[in-house]
Structure formats: C-alpha cells, structure tokens
C-alpha cells in the first residue's frame, strides 16, 4: 500500500450547489486527508491524500458531484504528500 496525493481542479457549476460539503463527505468516507476550497475563478480546488484506489474513487465522485452541480472538467496533477491530519474545507482563494 502506497500513499499518494493528488491536486484536483473541478470546473463547471460548482459554487453554490453544496460541492465542497459533498467533497468533504465523500473524502471522509474514504478516509482521505487533505482539503477542498472554492477558488475566485469559479472552480473548486482539492487535494486528496491516501491510497491510490480511494483517490481514484474520489475522482469519479468529483465527476458526478452533488445533484445541483454541473461538472464540466476535472483536472488532476500529482501533489507532494502533506501533513494533513484529516480532511477539511478551507477558505476561498
């Protein structure tokens, strides 16, 4: 088992639809560490750290999103592992 981290940007109608709370709940179900936050450009940013299969499952969940979301793109990039103790919602950047 190897731990990895992935930086994710989700584009589309992802503000004002409960996307951050959805991501937080899904990430916690998978015991992932990291964060999610809105970005001022209208996207949502997240870092997921954990087991590869849990991260890949989380990416699928990001494509789906909550009921009112309309996800147009999910961009991913490797990220250096961090020291996150859990998963949380961070302030907008």
N, C-alpha and C positions, 0 to 999 in steps of 0.2 A: 504494500500500500504506500503510495507516494502522495504527499500533499502538494498541491499547486495552487496558484492564484491566477485569476483572470479578470481583466478590466473590461467592462461592458458599457456600451452606449446604446440606449434604446431611443429610436426616433419615431415620431408619429403623434397621435393624440394621446399623450401620456401624462399630462398635467391636469389636475382637477378631476381625475377619474379613479382615485384611490390606488394608483400604480405603486407608489412607494410602500404603502401598507401591505399590498398584495405581495410585493417582492420580499418584504421583511418576513411575512408569514411563511412564504414558500421556502426561503433560505433557512429559517429556524427549523422547519420540518425536516430539512436535510442536514441539520447540524453544521451548516456553513458559517464561516466567520467573514467579517468584512463590513460593508456599508452600502447604503443606497441614498441618493440625493437628487433633487431637481437641479437642472442647470438653467441658467438665464436664457439660453438659446432655445428653450422649449423641450429639450431632451431630458432623459433620466440617465444618470451615471451610477454604476455599481461596481464593486469589487467583491468577488466571491472567492473564498479560500477554503479548500477542503479536498476531499477525494475526487479524482477525475470524473467518475461516473455520477457523483452528486452534482458536480458543476455542470456537466453536460445536460443532466435532467433539469437543472435550473435554467439553462439557456432555452430549452424547449418551453419552459413555463414563461419565460420573458417574451417569447414569440406569441404566446397565447394571450397573456395579460389578463387583467380583470375585465368584467363584462362590458364596461363602457369605453374601454381603451380601443384604439385602432393603431396597432403596431405596424410601422412601415419598414423598419430596418433594425436589426440587432447586430452591432459591430463589436467584435471581440479582439482582444490583444493580450498576450501573456503579461503578467504583472509580477514583480518580485514579492515573495511571501512577506507578510507583515506580522505584527504582534497583536492582532485583534483578539480580544477575549470572547467576543460574541458577535452578533450581527445587530446593527443599529441604523437608524435614519439620521442622516447628517443634514446640516443647514444647506440651503441653496447656494450655489456658486455661480 
